[in-house]
Each structure stands twice: as C-alpha cells, then as structure tokens.
C-alpha cells in the first residue's frame, strides 16, 4: 500500500479521485513551504510503507501516476513542462486553457529515512515552494538513486533505462558537485557527437569502433545534462536549456547520418559493394540482396536513405511535441514498468537507434544502417502514432462526457484536514512558527518559467504566441507558417478546420512526387506547392480538434517530400539536398520549441515558413536554377539557425523570463 501527501494549498477533487482509484490508502494535504516539508519528514518516519508525494496545484497525468506506483524503486515525475498551457476542448477562446503543473515522487520504504532528512534540510534552507526537483536533488546528495521518468527528450527505452541512466545519475551527481550546468554538459555531448561523426566518415573498422565509443559517451553526457536540468532546485527547465538539450541530440544524430553517407564514397578500391556502402566483415554477404539497391545505387542512393532517415526522426519529433501539447498523459499501452520499457524499445528511441548505428555500421556498412533505421523507424512511428491517435480520441470522448468537477465531488471526503492530525504532534505550532514568513514569500510567485515579458511585445520575430493574433496562440504556432499561409488563413477567418486541407494537399503532393517531379514542365512544377497551400486556409484556426496536433508534423512531411524529390530529380548534389533538409528541420523544430515555451512566431518572415520555402524551390525549378537556390537556401537557414540562437534564445527575456 501507499500513503500520498499532496504539497499544495489543498488536494483538489481530481487528484484525490486519481489517487483513490489507483489504490492509494490515504491522501493528505500540506503546504508546499516549510510546514509541509516538515510534514513530509514526519510522514516518512511514521508511514512504514511507500510514500507518494504530489507537488503542485495541477493534476498529475494519470498514466504517470500509474507508472510511478508500479515502479519497484524510488522514482519521480518532475512535471518540468507543466507551465505549458493546453486548450480546453469545446472552447474557441485560445485563452481558455489549463496549466498542468503537477509533479510527483514515489519513495521506496528503504529510502524513507533519507527522505525525512532531505525534507528537514529543505525546510530549513529553501525559500519558497519546494518543487519535486529540489527533493530529488537532496535525495541524490544523500546517495539515493531516483529514476526520473521525464528527464529530457531521450529518457525512453531499454538502453537508456538499463545501461545509460545508472551511469548518467552518477555523472550528474559529479557534475552538480563541481557546479557544472546542463548547458556545459550539452556542449560536451555535442562535441563528442561531432567527433563520433568524423570517425564514422572513415571506412576502417577501427575508426568506427572509436566512433561508437564516442557516440556512447556523447549520449551518456547528454543524459547527465538532462538529469541535472530535471532535478535542479528551481524545479523547472528553462526554455533555452530544453531547446539546447534537444538540439544537441539532433545535431549529433544528423551529423552521424551525414558521416555515414560520406563514408560510402571514400573507398580506395573499385569494389561495388564498398561503393554502395556495404563493407565491414559481413557487408559482402548483402551484395546480391535488396539492401544493395534500396534507395538507389551508388553514393546518391546513400544520401537518399540518409535524408529519409532524418525526415522520419523529425516528423516523429514534431508529432510527439504536438501530442504532448494536447494530451494529459503519454501515449502508451502498457502501465507496468517492464512492459512499458519493452514497448519503448520496440518504438526505436534514440538509445536503440545508436545501438543499431554502431552494430550495423561496424559489421555490415552504412547502407544496412539506413535500411534498418528506415524500416524499423517507419513501423515504430506508425505504432506510436496509432497509440497517440487512439488516446486522443479516447480522451476526447472522456472530455465530452464530463460536465465539470461535480463528477468528482464524491472524492472530497476521502481525506480531509483530519488526515494530518496524527502528524501534528511531531511538529507543533511552536516548531513551525519560524517558517511562517516563507508562506508569504512571493519572490517565486511569478517565476513559472513563462512570466510576462514586455520586451517581446513588439513583432521582432520572437513575438509571444498569446499576443493579439487569433489562431497563432498555442498549437497553431507549431505550424511554422509563412506570410502566405497567414494571408490565406485570414481569408476564412479561422473557420476552416486545419486537418482536412492538410490531408488533401499532402495526398496530391505525394501522388505527384511518386509520378516524378522531373516530368512536370514549366509552371506545372508548382502544382504540388499549390496543393500544399490549401493547408494555409486552416492557419488561423485555434487547432482544438481531436487530431489537430498532427497538423505540424503533416506539414513537415509535405515540405520534406517535395524538397527532397525536387532536389534529386533536378540533379542537385545530394549533399546540398541533405544540408537543405537539415536546415528546414532544425528551423521548424526551433519554431516549435519557442512556441512550446510561450514565445511562438505568428509568421516566420525570416525563415520563410514551410510555404515560402516550397514556393522558392518551385520557382527555382521553373527557371532552372534549383542547385543554386538549394545551396543559397541551405546556407541561409543554417546561418539563421546560429544567429537566432545567439540573438533570440540567448536573449535574457527568451532564455529565462524570470
């Protein structure tokens, strides 16, 4: 059995109902500052069984509570993305949203004494409400291993859970002791990843062995950075740190993809098996199989596979971020820890992808690496999307059946103020008098990670997503619309649902691409662009439908399919196509992470938006200058990515609104 303590002004009916339904024996409420922390200490010494601590006013995602209660050791859900506003279904007003800010920590019976001492330390020194991260930090300092279920974007999978995170927790403690910040660890991780990419560009097996070691070290340091960020005493991850962690991981992975494609063209002997990327001890055995011809022969075929693998990762990331915005819980089928970990491994998270890269590149060559990443990746993405769509529709039916908090009123009597009576003798009023000043400390009251920022009121390319432009708050800002889409959306004034026109445009674009863009003469090459521009009609819609979170990912699919097919069909150097796709993907994800932190861009004037980039490429095909335009656009987007990070993300008001 488990005892739950809720550190908030009071345990609301929704959270009490959740905990009672999951078999929690009793639910007590306490203040989040000094008195509540001393109550944790008293409860930890008196409970004699596992203690679940819920921090914050919001309801913790039920799926996360299930996972926590099924963990066989101390574990936590930090709720580090809790400041994100999510739309309430059925309300057209973008301001009608809720903020999910709950976090939770389940402490095993063997660690209760350490929990008591950690709570007493925080009560004596912590000024303001104590987040879950502060408790985790104190427990780690006392030698308690805490598995953080939502530490960074790469926290899923067997490789991460069983192999990397145990070492990453030790490294995180070492880094905290030396006052290393997450940004420094992410920088080290990126450096090691680029070193790994350089070694992967060589054909020698020894070089690829060294590259695999460097890639593993990069992943380990990146995970340590995520753990340090998630368990900080401030209880939140700053937007710039979250984007830096995601960007460093993507840069590493995409750099490795490029290096593997390069390695297929550095053979020093005219052996066709080597030229097409089949080398290593066993690569020759695949010379006469479909692996040797999939994606096309020669090095161009390798670059095609690299572009496709990169696009699959990007689309999956965008779909996951969109689903995260609208969902209350992760999309998975299994609640039990072992089955959940197995499910994550099947869905090919980043740790498993790195293992695939290392094993296949060393023993078979990079062509098999891309074939496995693509085949497995597409199946995994389909499975994840099916789970997410199913959960979205199920949640929509649940929301439609709710009439408000009245349905949970029956839970209000589960554990009233009497639930804390047995602990009051351990910390009487006299012992808590010295903490009375903490309850009135409003120094952190406005520090929610999304504080008001007057410096961003003007439209300088970093406009706040909530400021005055209907339809571009929240999920609509994930689209990366350009000026053309914004104008088209104004024609229908947000009345057209966004998903149907996107599906129509994507279908036409994929059909024409399959028929061959090189066969479309003159102005007809703009037909796929015109079809995709139908999606602009839904740009100003609030995107509050059941499956509207799919729209940003589908827009990225359409853009990637068109740009890649146009480039390869017009004899653009494969390296340029890869570079342009890399710039497009990183720009779109940059826009999404800004919107995720509350600083969405209504119209991406500088990055042109998905519509502007497709129009520029189509016009270049009409006049026969596709290679030049691809080179210029790729260089521009890469420079813009670096410039925006320095002048936008590192701007004080964007990096840390507090």
VENTA-V788370 format. One record per run of one state. SS is the DSSP state (a for helix, b for strand, c for the rest). FROM is the first residue (numbers start at 0). TO is the last residue. If there is no record, write none. Layout:
SS,FROM,TO ; SS,FROM,TO
This chain:
c,0,0 ; b,1,6 ; c,7,11 ; a,12,20 ; c,21,24 ; b,25,29 ; c,30,32 ; a,33,46 ; c,47,48 ; b,49,54 ; c,55,60 ; a,61,69 ; c,70,73 ; b,74,76 ; c,77,83 ; b,84,86 ; c,87,95 ; b,96,98 ; c,99,101 ; b,102,106 ; c,107,107 ; a,108,124 ; c,125,130 ; a,131,140 ; c,141,145 ; b,146,147 ; c,148,156 ; a,157,176 ; c,177,180 ; a,181,199 ; c,200,203 ; a,204,229 ; c,230,237 ; a,238,262 ; c,263,270 ; a,271,274 ; c,275,281 ; a,282,285 ; c,286,288 ; a,289,291 ; c,292,296 ; a,297,325 ; c,326,335 ; a,336,345 ; c,346,348 ; a,349,362 ; c,363,364 ; a,365,400 ; c,401,403 ; a,404,410 ; c,411,415 ; a,416,423 ; c,424,427 ; a,428,438 ; c,439,452 ; a,453,455 ; c,456,472 ; a,473,478 ; c,479,481 ; a,482,491 ; c,492,496 ; a,497,514 ; c,515,515 ; a,516,518 ; c,519,520 ; a,521,537 ; c,538,546 ; a,547,568 ; c,569,572 ; a,573,595 ; c,596,607 ; a,608,622 ; c,623,624 ; a,625,648 ; c,649,650 ; a,651,654 ; c,655,657
